[in-house]
């Protein structure tokens, strides 16, 4: 089944403790992206990647890192999480010019 | 830059009512336009899309027509059901160059029996 898989689905962590949210797609898509969803703000792009080893900042990149060493994986790294990064995170992938396939989301709480 | 503006919700309708959710966009060139739907507790799913002017996207009884002259892509459904209750997002990207998908802020629809 064609899908984008994110893990974990839920995560509660403490301020400053490094964490990684994984994202993997099995559709051989070139393009991958991370969004955060917050009430009243909709979806905002954090980082995106056009292809392997090509990443770029979205609208809200501060406090986040990404890497794209393989085509299928696009992990999101929070080196030192803070409470303002409490949010619902979505990974998405698409073929060039196509519509996105989204993961099921990761609900992160930083206390 | 590219942007999408959609009507603010929440929208509450009775079952079998007619639905319109307005969406207008600003973009250079000729973007592809999308509607995504997010059901409670789930990720976003592509509902329909249109890639050029006057195209009509349709799916599950929903329709939207790409209107270049008014830069709009309004979502419509003739008769909503309780199961249509969700958040709807209008979005755009360019066919070429694969610029990031830009979303509207979402419109929450609640359909009551």
gemmi code that builds the backbone of each chain (N, CA, C; Angstrom):
import gemmi

chains = {
    "A": [
        ("UNK", (0.842, -1.196, 0.000), (0.000, 0.000, 0.000), (0.880, 1.249, 0.000)),
        ("UNK", (0.563, 2.187, -0.892), (1.306, 3.439, -0.968), (1.000, 4.276, 0.269)),
        ("UNK", (2.046, 4.683, 0.963), (1.785, 5.438, 2.182), (3.007, 6.193, 2.659)),
        ("UNK", (2.717, 7.139, 3.547), (3.748, 7.862, 4.286), (3.595, 7.453, 5.745)),
        ("UNK", (4.662, 6.981, 6.331), (4.619, 6.462, 7.698), (5.439, 7.356, 8.615)),
        ("UNK", (4.756, 7.858, 9.629), (5.421, 8.677, 10.640), (5.438, 7.936, 11.955)),
        ("UNK", (6.512, 8.144, 12.693), (6.586, 7.598, 14.046), (7.373, 8.543, 14.946)),
        ("UNK", (6.932, 8.655, 16.216), (5.752, 8.032, 16.796), (4.480, 8.820, 16.480)),
        ("UNK", (3.325, 8.283, 16.844), (2.065, 9.004, 16.681), (1.872, 10.015, 17.791)),
        ("UNK", (2.338, 9.665, 18.978), (2.210, 10.546, 20.133), (3.541, 10.559, 20.881)),
        ("UNK", (3.914, 11.741, 21.361), (5.169, 11.855, 22.096), (5.055, 12.990, 23.104)),
        ("UNK", (5.388, 12.672, 24.341), (5.496, 13.686, 25.386), (6.945, 13.689, 25.825)),
        ("UNK", (7.552, 14.876, 25.826), (8.956, 14.963, 26.196), (9.182, 16.198, 27.058)),
        ("UNK", (10.394, 16.333, 27.547), (10.727, 17.466, 28.397), (11.585, 18.462, 27.624)),
        ("UNK", (11.541, 19.683, 28.038), (12.321, 20.738, 27.404), (13.792, 20.367, 27.355)),
        ("UNK", (14.379, 20.526, 26.158), (15.803, 20.323, 26.001), (16.246, 18.922, 25.647)),
        ("UNK", (15.344, 17.963, 25.671), (15.748, 16.583, 25.374), (15.580, 16.305, 23.884)),
        ("UNK", (16.673, 16.083, 23.211), (16.671, 15.891, 21.764), (15.733, 14.765, 21.335)),
        ("UNK", (14.999, 14.989, 20.241), (14.130, 13.937, 19.732), (14.110, 13.954, 18.207)),
        ("UNK", (13.744, 12.817, 17.661), (13.627, 12.661, 16.208), (12.274, 12.051, 15.884)),
        ("UNK", (11.589, 12.647, 14.937), (10.353, 12.071, 14.399), (10.691, 11.513, 13.019)),
        ("UNK", (10.427, 10.245, 12.824), (10.808, 9.638, 11.553), (9.678, 9.734, 10.540)),
        ("UNK", (10.034, 9.763, 9.273), (9.076, 9.780, 8.174), (9.640, 8.949, 7.035)),
        ("UNK", (8.829, 8.052, 6.525), (9.260, 7.189, 5.440), (8.136, 7.051, 4.434)),
        ("UNK", (8.498, 7.089, 3.130), (7.486, 6.901, 2.074), (7.949, 5.792, 1.123)),
        ("UNK", (6.977, 5.059, 0.594), (7.286, 3.909, -0.260), (6.844, 4.122, -1.703)),
        ("UNK", (6.729, 5.384, -2.120), (6.213, 5.692, -3.442), (7.284, 6.244, -4.375)),
        ("UNK", (8.532, 6.254, -3.923), (9.641, 6.777, -4.725), (9.447, 8.257, -5.099)),
        ("UNK", (8.800, 8.995, -4.206), (8.566, 10.414, -4.463), (9.842, 11.219, -4.274)),
        ("UNK", (10.004, 12.215, -5.143), (11.184, 13.080, -5.014), (11.018, 14.074, -3.861)),
        ("UNK", (9.832, 14.552, -3.702), (9.593, 15.700, -2.831), (9.029, 15.247, -1.495)),
        ("UNK", (9.623, 15.757, -0.404), (9.096, 15.483, 0.934), (9.096, 16.765, 1.735)),
        ("UNK", (8.216, 16.809, 2.726), (8.020, 18.056, 3.447), (7.503, 17.781, 4.856)),
        ("UNK", (7.812, 18.687, 5.760), (7.270, 18.655, 7.117), (6.428, 19.909, 7.357)),
        ("UNK", (5.248, 19.677, 7.976), (4.361, 20.774, 8.354), (4.033, 20.641, 9.837)),
        ("UNK", (3.725, 21.775, 10.439), (3.114, 21.741, 11.757), (1.741, 22.389, 11.666)),
        ("UNK", (0.822, 21.857, 12.454), (-0.550, 22.350, 12.436), (-0.909, 22.841, 13.814)),
        ("UNK", (-1.312, 24.105, 13.883), (-1.664, 24.719, 15.155), (-3.017, 25.404, 15.020)),
        ("UNK", (-3.824, 25.382, 16.067), (-5.158, 26.004, 15.999), (-5.075, 27.463, 15.584)),
        ("UNK", (-5.906, 27.823, 14.625), (-5.954, 29.211, 14.165), (-4.855, 29.596, 13.200)),
        ("UNK", (-3.877, 28.743, 13.035), (-2.746, 29.062, 12.147), (-2.689, 28.135, 10.939)),
        ("UNK", (-3.476, 27.101, 10.937), (-3.472, 26.176, 9.813), (-2.178, 25.389, 9.738)),
        ("UNK", (-1.800, 25.036, 8.529), (-0.585, 24.264, 8.295), (0.542, 25.197, 7.884)),
        ("UNK", (1.662, 25.056, 8.536), (2.818, 25.862, 8.182), (3.991, 24.943, 7.888)),
        ("UNK", (4.686, 25.253, 6.810), (5.778, 24.379, 6.373), (7.034, 24.657, 7.180)),
        ("UNK", (7.692, 23.578, 7.605), (8.907, 23.696, 8.419), (10.142, 23.593, 7.524)),
        ("UNK", (10.260, 22.482, 6.841), (11.344, 22.215, 5.904), (10.777, 21.383, 4.763)),
        ("UNK", (11.486, 21.446, 3.627), (11.132, 20.570, 2.538), (12.399, 20.087, 1.842)),
        ("UNK", (12.221, 19.063, 1.017), (13.353, 18.472, 0.310), (12.922, 18.121, -1.098)),
        ("UNK", (13.652, 18.625, -2.071), (13.340, 18.354, -3.470), (13.853, 16.985, -3.912)),
        ("UNK", (14.893, 16.510, -3.247), (15.447, 15.201, -3.587), (16.543, 14.874, -2.577)),
        ("UNK", (17.195, 13.759, -2.771), (18.246, 13.345, -1.839), (19.303, 14.433, -1.719)),
        ("UNK", (19.682, 14.719, -0.480), (20.713, 15.710, -0.152), (20.327, 17.140, -0.534)),
        ("UNK", (19.060, 17.383, -0.838), (18.602, 18.737, -1.166), (17.482, 19.101, -0.207)),
        ("UNK", (17.775, 20.012, 0.732), (16.751, 20.441, 1.674), (16.718, 21.962, 1.720)),
        ("UNK", (15.578, 22.498, 2.135), (15.464, 23.945, 2.213), (14.447, 24.322, 3.278)),
        ("UNK", (14.598, 25.536, 3.799), (13.720, 26.009, 4.865), (12.344, 26.363, 4.317)),
        ("UNK", (11.348, 26.078, 5.141), (10.009, 26.541, 4.856), (9.739, 27.838, 5.585)),
        ("UNK", (8.515, 27.977, 6.087), (8.123, 29.230, 6.733), (8.535, 29.318, 8.199)),
        ("UNK", (8.664, 28.186, 8.868), (8.940, 28.189, 10.312), (10.035, 27.182, 10.656)),
        ("UNK", (11.263, 27.376, 10.183), (12.309, 26.374, 10.378), (13.034, 26.442, 11.718)),
        ("UNK", (12.859, 27.531, 12.456), (13.675, 27.729, 13.666), (13.410, 26.634, 14.685)),
        ("UNK", (14.501, 26.048, 15.177), (14.410, 25.002, 16.193), (14.307, 23.602, 15.630)),
        ("UNK", (14.357, 23.473, 14.316), (14.225, 22.177, 13.656), (15.408, 21.921, 12.724)),
        ("UNK", (15.702, 20.648, 12.533), (16.670, 20.214, 11.516), (16.074, 19.043, 10.767)),
        ("UNK", (16.542, 18.852, 9.534), (16.126, 17.696, 8.743), (17.339, 17.147, 8.016)),
        ("UNK", (17.172, 15.951, 7.489), (18.195, 15.377, 6.613), (17.498, 14.514, 5.573)),
        ("UNK", (18.152, 14.356, 4.428), (17.584, 13.508, 3.364), (18.740, 12.712, 2.736)),
        ("UNK", (19.131, 11.702, 3.475), (20.250, 10.865, 3.016), (19.779, 9.795, 2.036)),
        ("UNK", (18.511, 9.411, 2.171), (17.930, 8.432, 1.250), (16.618, 9.015, 0.742)),
        ("UNK", (16.188, 8.547, -0.405), (14.983, 9.102, -1.006), (13.752, 8.847, -0.143)),
        ("UNK", (13.666, 7.714, 0.498), (12.450, 7.343, 1.196), (12.306, 7.971, 2.576)),
        ("UNK", (13.382, 8.441, 3.181), (13.336, 8.899, 4.572), (13.608, 10.388, 4.711)),
        ("UNK", (12.879, 11.010, 5.626), (13.030, 12.454, 5.845), (12.750, 12.744, 7.319)),
        ("UNK", (13.679, 12.454, 8.193), (13.437, 12.657, 9.622), (13.451, 14.126, 10.025)),
        ("UNK", (12.652, 14.442, 11.024), (12.606, 15.779, 11.614), (13.264, 15.709, 12.984)),
        ("UNK", (14.237, 16.583, 13.208), (15.028, 16.556, 14.431), (14.808, 17.834, 15.219)),
        ("UNK", (14.498, 17.665, 16.491), (14.413, 18.794, 17.404), (15.579, 18.644, 18.386)),
        ("UNK", (16.605, 19.451, 18.202), (17.825, 19.312, 19.012), (17.562, 19.671, 20.476)),
        ("UNK", (16.792, 20.708, 20.702), (16.501, 21.155, 22.060), (15.058, 21.649, 22.108)),
        ("UNK", (14.117, 20.723, 22.211), (12.697, 21.107, 22.127), (12.284, 22.103, 23.201)),
        ("UNK", (11.354, 22.962, 22.833), (10.794, 23.921, 23.777), (9.271, 23.819, 23.740)),
        ("UNK", (8.599, 24.311, 24.771), (7.136, 24.191, 24.815), (6.427, 24.789, 23.605)),
        ("UNK", (7.004, 25.817, 22.963), (6.325, 26.398, 21.787), (6.409, 25.493, 20.558)),
        ("UNK", (7.078, 24.363, 20.697), (7.089, 23.378, 19.619), (6.040, 22.277, 19.845)),
        ("UNK", (5.261, 22.439, 20.887), (4.114, 21.551, 21.078), (3.148, 21.778, 19.929)),
        ("UNK", (2.859, 20.720, 19.190), (2.072, 20.883, 17.976), (1.743, 19.516, 17.397)),
        ("UNK", (0.969, 19.545, 16.318), (0.685, 18.352, 15.526), (1.518, 18.450, 14.257)),
        ("UNK", (2.341, 17.445, 14.010), (3.286, 17.475, 12.897), (2.874, 16.477, 11.817)),
        ("UNK", (2.988, 16.916, 10.578), (2.692, 16.052, 9.442), (3.856, 16.018, 8.475)),
        ("UNK", (4.166, 14.825, 8.026), (5.104, 14.621, 6.938), (4.291, 14.359, 5.677)),
        ("UNK", (4.801, 14.791, 4.538), (4.105, 14.579, 3.279), (5.114, 14.341, 2.177)),
        ("UNK", (4.690, 13.629, 1.146), (5.555, 13.428, -0.014), (4.728, 13.586, -1.280)),
        ("UNK", (5.414, 13.900, -2.363), (4.719, 13.993, -3.646), (5.692, 13.737, -4.780)),
        ("UNK", (5.187, 13.275, -5.906), (6.007, 13.266, -7.113), (6.142, 14.694, -7.610)),
        ("UNK", (7.039, 14.973, -8.487), (7.239, 16.323, -8.990), (5.935, 16.862, -9.574)),
        ("UNK", (5.459, 17.986, -9.061), (4.262, 18.625, -9.561), (2.959, 17.982, -9.136)),
        ("UNK", (2.991, 16.934, -8.348), (1.771, 16.215, -8.001), (1.195, 16.606, -6.665)),
        ("UNK", (0.079, 15.992, -6.313), (-0.527, 16.221, -5.010), (0.199, 15.449, -3.930)),
        ("UNK", (-0.005, 15.900, -2.709), (0.701, 15.288, -1.591), (-0.018, 14.056, -1.062)),
        ("UNK", (0.774, 13.145, -0.510), (0.272, 12.094, 0.369), (0.808, 12.418, 1.757)),
        ("UNK", (-0.096, 12.473, 2.735), (0.289, 12.842, 4.090), (0.396, 11.625, 4.990)),
        ("UNK", (1.290, 11.729, 5.968), (1.302, 10.769, 7.056), (0.147, 11.041, 8.006)),
        ("UNK", (0.000, 10.170, 9.007), (-1.116, 10.265, 9.940), (-0.903, 11.285, 11.041)),
        ("UNK", (0.298, 11.828, 11.129), (0.534, 12.878, 12.105), (1.250, 12.396, 13.351)),
        ("UNK", (1.983, 13.307, 13.974), (2.644, 13.061, 15.260), (2.247, 14.193, 16.198)),
        ("UNK", (1.598, 13.824, 17.275), (1.221, 14.851, 18.250), (2.315, 14.936, 19.302)),
        ("UNK", (3.008, 16.059, 19.306), (4.136, 16.270, 20.214), (3.755, 17.252, 21.310)),
        ("UNK", (4.055, 16.874, 22.536), (3.881, 17.763, 23.682), (5.226, 17.922, 24.367)),
        ("UNK", (5.660, 19.170, 24.527), (6.926, 19.463, 25.213), (6.594, 20.166, 26.525)),
        ("UNK", (7.009, 19.570, 27.633), (6.665, 20.146, 28.941), (7.921, 20.707, 29.623)),
    ],
    "B": [
        ("UNK", (4.292, 36.723, -3.118), (4.426, 35.273, -3.128), (3.076, 34.606, -3.257)),
        ("UNK", (3.121, 33.292, -3.315), (1.875, 32.532, -3.433), (1.116, 32.510, -2.111)),
        ("UNK", (-0.194, 32.632, -2.172), (-0.996, 32.555, -0.954), (-2.399, 32.062, -1.283)),
        ("UNK", (-3.057, 31.562, -0.258), (-4.420, 31.059, -0.395), (-5.261, 31.646, 0.726)),
        ("UNK", (-6.436, 32.128, 0.392), (-7.366, 32.665, 1.379), (-8.671, 31.886, 1.277)),
        ("UNK", (-9.092, 31.304, 2.375), (-10.370, 30.610, 2.364), (-11.252, 31.134, 3.478)),
        ("UNK", (-12.546, 30.941, 3.291), (-13.487, 31.502, 4.243), (-13.258, 30.917, 5.628)),
        ("UNK", (-13.452, 31.748, 6.613), (-13.250, 31.286, 7.975), (-14.463, 30.499, 8.432)),
        ("UNK", (-14.200, 29.515, 9.240), (-15.307, 28.769, 9.806), (-15.543, 29.170, 11.243)),
        ("UNK", (-16.186, 28.338, 11.997), (-16.737, 27.081, 11.513), (-18.034, 27.282, 10.729)),
        ("UNK", (-18.293, 26.327, 9.865), (-19.527, 26.301, 9.110), (-20.381, 25.157, 9.650)),
        ("UNK", (-21.613, 25.471, 10.013), (-22.531, 24.451, 10.525), (-23.730, 24.362, 9.604)),
        ("UNK", (-23.989, 23.179, 9.107), (-25.102, 22.953, 8.183), (-25.927, 21.768, 8.642)),
        ("UNK", (-27.169, 21.780, 8.228), (-28.026, 20.616, 8.434), (-27.786, 19.620, 7.320)),
        ("UNK", (-28.037, 18.369, 7.629), (-27.877, 17.316, 6.616), (-28.713, 17.656, 5.378)),
        ("UNK", (-28.153, 17.384, 4.207), (-28.768, 17.609, 2.904), (-28.723, 19.070, 2.462)),
        ("UNK", (-28.119, 19.941, 3.230), (-27.973, 21.335, 2.806), (-26.884, 21.446, 1.743)),
        ("UNK", (-26.899, 22.590, 1.033), (-25.896, 22.879, 0.016), (-24.679, 23.520, 0.681)),
        ("UNK", (-23.503, 23.072, 0.249), (-22.261, 23.583, 0.829), (-21.468, 24.382, -0.192)),
        ("UNK", (-20.975, 25.533, 0.222), (-19.947, 26.260, -0.519), (-18.890, 26.705, 0.467)),
        ("UNK", (-17.647, 26.419, 0.157), (-16.511, 26.958, 0.916), (-15.663, 27.729, -0.087)),
        ("UNK", (-15.544, 29.026, 0.153), (-14.833, 29.881, -0.787), (-13.326, 29.792, -0.628)),
        ("UNK", (-12.642, 29.852, -1.757), (-11.179, 29.840, -1.767), (-10.709, 30.737, -2.909)),
        ("UNK", (-9.842, 31.682, -2.599), (-9.200, 32.484, -3.625), (-7.697, 32.388, -3.438)),
        ("UNK", (-6.963, 32.654, -4.503), (-5.523, 32.479, -4.428), (-4.789, 33.628, -5.084)),
        ("UNK", (-3.544, 33.759, -4.708), (-2.614, 34.679, -5.348), (-1.400, 33.875, -5.735)),
        ("UNK", (-1.034, 33.939, -6.995), (0.120, 33.163, -7.448), (0.658, 33.750, -8.731)),
        ("UNK", (1.948, 33.570, -8.927), (2.528, 33.895, -10.228), (2.438, 32.647, -11.089)),
        ("UNK", (2.217, 32.845, -12.347), (2.133, 31.704, -13.241), (0.808, 30.966, -13.097)),
        ("UNK", (0.858, 29.677, -13.321), (-0.362, 28.872, -13.382), (-0.271, 27.701, -12.415)),
        ("UNK", (-0.736, 27.924, -11.197), (-0.608, 26.859, -10.196), (-1.604, 25.729, -10.420)),
        ("UNK", (-1.326, 24.591, -9.860), (-2.333, 23.564, -9.668), (-3.048, 23.870, -8.359)),
        ("UNK", (-4.340, 23.549, -8.307), (-5.152, 23.850, -7.130), (-5.716, 22.561, -6.547)),
        ("UNK", (-5.812, 22.535, -5.226), (-6.194, 21.319, -4.524), (-7.174, 21.643, -3.394)),
        ("UNK", (-8.015, 20.677, -3.088), (-8.737, 20.659, -1.831), (-8.341, 19.384, -1.082)),
        ("UNK", (-7.972, 19.599, 0.187), (-7.659, 18.485, 1.071), (-8.703, 18.454, 2.180)),
        ("UNK", (-8.935, 17.263, 2.716), (-9.878, 17.104, 3.817), (-9.188, 16.399, 4.978)),
        ("UNK", (-9.465, 16.860, 6.180), (-8.904, 16.254, 7.385), (-10.051, 15.852, 8.301)),
        ("UNK", (-10.267, 14.551, 8.421), (-11.270, 14.042, 9.346), (-10.690, 14.015, 10.756)),
        ("UNK", (-11.534, 14.051, 11.760), (-11.048, 14.124, 13.144), (-10.017, 13.056, 13.461)),
        ("UNK", (-8.878, 13.475, 13.984), (-7.835, 12.549, 14.413), (-7.010, 11.941, 13.300)),
        ("UNK", (-7.184, 12.448, 12.088), (-6.461, 11.860, 10.955), (-5.602, 12.903, 10.243)),
        ("UNK", (-4.769, 12.413, 9.318), (-3.993, 13.302, 8.476), (-4.830, 13.847, 7.334)),
        ("UNK", (-4.213, 14.663, 6.505), (-4.925, 15.252, 5.384), (-4.995, 14.259, 4.224)),
        ("UNK", (-6.125, 14.286, 3.537), (-6.290, 13.449, 2.353), (-6.651, 14.344, 1.180)),
        ("UNK", (-6.094, 14.030, 0.037), (-6.450, 14.776, -1.160), (-7.910, 14.489, -1.519)),
        ("UNK", (-8.704, 15.545, -1.656), (-10.107, 15.393, -2.010), (-10.305, 15.533, -3.521)),
        ("UNK", (-9.751, 16.598, -4.084), (-9.839, 16.802, -5.523), (-8.789, 17.815, -5.947)),
        ("UNK", (-8.556, 17.880, -7.255), (-7.573, 18.829, -7.746), (-7.927, 19.264, -9.162)),
        ("UNK", (-7.324, 20.381, -9.586), (-7.453, 20.876, -10.953), (-6.124, 21.488, -11.347)),
        ("UNK", (-5.696, 21.215, -12.538), (-4.348, 21.626, -12.925), (-4.312, 22.773, -13.927)),
        ("UNK", (-5.464, 23.133, -14.508), (-5.448, 24.272, -15.428), (-6.801, 24.950, -15.414)),
        ("UNK", (-6.818, 26.157, -15.971), (-8.025, 26.974, -15.963), (-9.208, 26.231, -16.577)),
        ("UNK", (-10.365, 26.395, -15.929), (-11.649, 25.813, -16.323), (-11.756, 24.320, -16.050)),
        ("UNK", (-10.695, 23.712, -15.543), (-10.801, 22.317, -15.103), (-11.748, 22.236, -13.923)),
        ("UNK", (-12.510, 21.147, -13.858), (-13.351, 20.885, -12.698), (-12.844, 19.619, -12.038)),
        ("UNK", (-12.485, 19.725, -10.763), (-12.148, 18.551, -9.983), (-13.403, 18.074, -9.263)),
        ("UNK", (-13.538, 16.755, -9.127), (-14.701, 16.231, -8.428), (-14.375, 14.917, -7.756)),
        ("UNK", (-15.038, 14.677, -6.629), (-14.805, 13.447, -5.879), (-15.823, 13.389, -4.753)),
        ("UNK", (-16.418, 12.245, -4.523), (-17.354, 12.014, -3.410), (-18.485, 13.040, -3.378)),
        ("UNK", (-18.905, 13.541, -4.512), (-19.987, 14.513, -4.563), (-19.532, 15.959, -4.434)),
        ("UNK", (-18.263, 16.167, -4.127), (-17.691, 17.504, -4.047), (-17.178, 17.926, -5.428)),
        ("UNK", (-17.266, 19.227, -5.693), (-16.752, 19.769, -6.943), (-16.077, 21.105, -6.688)),
        ("UNK", (-15.117, 21.432, -7.558), (-14.517, 22.761, -7.536), (-14.005, 23.047, -8.933)),
        ("UNK", (-14.211, 24.270, -9.404), (-13.801, 24.660, -10.750), (-12.724, 25.723, -10.666)),
        ("UNK", (-11.658, 25.510, -11.408), (-10.510, 26.421, -11.464), (-10.920, 27.636, -12.289)),
        ("UNK", (-11.082, 28.782, -11.625), (-11.502, 30.007, -12.305), (-10.334, 30.976, -12.317)),
        ("UNK", (-9.696, 31.070, -13.450), (-8.511, 31.931, -13.554), (-8.904, 33.399, -13.494)),
        ("UNK", (-10.046, 33.733, -14.080), (-10.426, 35.148, -14.156), (-10.746, 35.740, -12.793)),
        ("UNK", (-11.222, 34.889, -11.886), (-11.518, 35.358, -10.526), (-10.532, 34.801, -9.510)),
        ("UNK", (-9.519, 34.093, -9.963), (-8.521, 33.414, -9.110), (-9.195, 32.704, -7.951)),
        ("UNK", (-10.141, 31.846, -8.286), (-10.905, 31.166, -7.247), (-10.999, 29.675, -7.517)),
        ("UNK", (-11.305, 28.940, -6.455), (-11.446, 27.478, -6.540), (-12.397, 27.055, -5.431)),
        ("UNK", (-13.639, 27.497, -5.528), (-14.620, 27.277, -4.470), (-15.070, 25.830, -4.432)),
        ("UNK", (-15.190, 25.296, -3.234), (-15.628, 23.909, -3.040), (-17.142, 23.878, -2.847)),
        ("UNK", (-17.817, 22.962, -3.530), (-19.271, 22.857, -3.434), (-19.690, 21.405, -3.309)),
        ("UNK", (-20.814, 21.229, -2.620), (-21.456, 19.915, -2.587), (-22.954, 20.150, -2.465)),
        ("UNK", (-23.713, 19.425, -3.251), (-25.147, 19.675, -3.326), (-25.919, 19.252, -2.090)),
        ("UNK", (-25.467, 18.223, -1.408), (-26.230, 17.674, -0.290), (-25.237, 17.046, 0.696)),
        ("UNK", (-24.951, 17.763, 1.778), (-23.933, 17.267, 2.704), (-24.520, 16.220, 3.649)),
        ("UNK", (-23.622, 15.383, 4.138), (-23.970, 14.341, 5.097), (-23.189, 14.552, 6.387)),
        ("UNK", (-23.665, 13.931, 7.449), (-22.968, 14.041, 8.730), (-21.513, 13.597, 8.585)),
        ("UNK", (-21.287, 12.592, 7.757), (-19.940, 12.060, 7.570), (-18.997, 13.018, 6.850)),
        ("UNK", (-19.523, 14.110, 6.324), (-18.673, 15.134, 5.686), (-18.072, 16.100, 6.701)),
        ("UNK", (-18.454, 15.983, 7.950), (-17.912, 16.850, 8.994), (-16.406, 16.657, 9.076)),
        ("UNK", (-15.649, 17.724, 8.875), (-14.193, 17.647, 8.774), (-13.666, 19.073, 8.623)),
        ("UNK", (-12.344, 19.172, 8.517), (-11.717, 20.451, 8.177), (-11.243, 20.370, 6.734)),
        ("UNK", (-11.548, 21.388, 5.954), (-11.223, 21.419, 4.530), (-10.170, 22.494, 4.271)),
        ("UNK", (-9.151, 22.097, 3.523), (-8.042, 22.998, 3.213), (-7.928, 23.181, 1.706)),
        ("UNK", (-7.874, 24.428, 1.288), (-7.561, 24.760, -0.087), (-6.049, 24.935, -0.198)),
        ("UNK", (-5.456, 24.562, -1.323), (-3.999, 24.624, -1.455), (-3.608, 24.804, -2.909)),
        ("UNK", (-2.388, 25.276, -3.120), (-1.883, 25.411, -4.479), (-0.402, 25.075, -4.549)),
        ("UNK", (0.025, 24.636, -5.720), (1.440, 24.621, -6.039), (1.572, 24.782, -7.554)),
        ("UNK", (2.808, 24.940, -7.987), (3.058, 25.084, -9.413), (3.318, 23.718, -10.022)),
        ("UNK", (2.872, 23.527, -11.219), (3.103, 22.252, -11.901), (4.586, 22.050, -12.140)),
        ("UNK", (5.259, 23.108, -12.560), (6.690, 22.981, -12.814), (7.465, 23.560, -11.653)),
        ("UNK", (8.628, 23.045, -11.412), (9.488, 23.592, -10.378), (9.186, 23.072, -9.002)),
        ("UNK", (8.017, 22.470, -8.820), (7.703, 21.816, -7.551), (7.903, 22.725, -6.359)),
        ("UNK", (7.401, 23.937, -6.446), (7.456, 24.817, -5.282), (6.551, 24.252, -4.196)),
        ("UNK", (6.835, 24.610, -2.959), (6.086, 23.998, -1.859), (4.596, 24.240, -1.953)),
        ("UNK", (3.850, 23.286, -1.453), (2.405, 23.420, -1.397), (2.051, 24.462, -0.341)),
        ("UNK", (1.209, 25.414, -0.731), (0.776, 26.479, 0.173), (-0.678, 26.222, 0.542)),
        ("UNK", (-0.979, 26.224, 1.828), (-2.326, 25.911, 2.301), (-3.051, 27.152, 2.799)),
        ("UNK", (-4.342, 27.143, 2.640), (-5.185, 28.057, 3.384), (-5.254, 27.597, 4.835)),
        ("UNK", (-5.923, 28.372, 5.687), (-5.938, 28.063, 7.120), (-6.960, 26.994, 7.498)),
        ("UNK", (-7.753, 26.585, 6.550), (-8.707, 25.525, 6.836), (-10.067, 26.059, 7.243)),
        ("UNK", (-11.099, 25.329, 6.876), (-12.479, 25.661, 7.250), (-13.102, 24.426, 7.872)),
        ("UNK", (-13.539, 24.573, 9.114), (-14.169, 23.435, 9.797), (-15.637, 23.378, 9.443)),
        ("UNK", (-16.076, 22.229, 8.982), (-17.477, 21.999, 8.631), (-18.082, 21.016, 9.622)),
        ("UNK", (-19.207, 21.399, 10.187), (-19.973, 20.488, 11.039), (-21.342, 20.313, 10.417)),
        ("UNK", (-21.728, 19.073, 10.196), (-23.036, 18.765, 9.627), (-23.852, 18.053, 10.698)),
        ("UNK", (-25.032, 18.601, 10.969), (-25.875, 18.032, 12.022), (-27.090, 17.355, 11.408)),
        ("UNK", (-27.478, 16.260, 12.020), (-28.618, 15.472, 11.503), (-29.936, 16.163, 11.780)),
    ],
}
model = gemmi.Model(1)
for chain_id, residues in chains.items():
    chain = gemmi.Chain(chain_id)
    for i, (resn, *xyz) in enumerate(residues, 1):
        res = gemmi.Residue()
        res.name, res.seqid = resn, gemmi.SeqId(i, " ")
        for name, pos in zip(("N", "CA", "C"), xyz):
            atom = gemmi.Atom()
            atom.name, atom.element = name, gemmi.Element(name[0])
            atom.pos, atom.b_iso = gemmi.Position(*pos), 0.0
            res.add_atom(atom)
        chain.add_residue(res)
    model.add_chain(chain)
structure = gemmi.Structure()
structure.add_model(model)
structure.setup_entities()
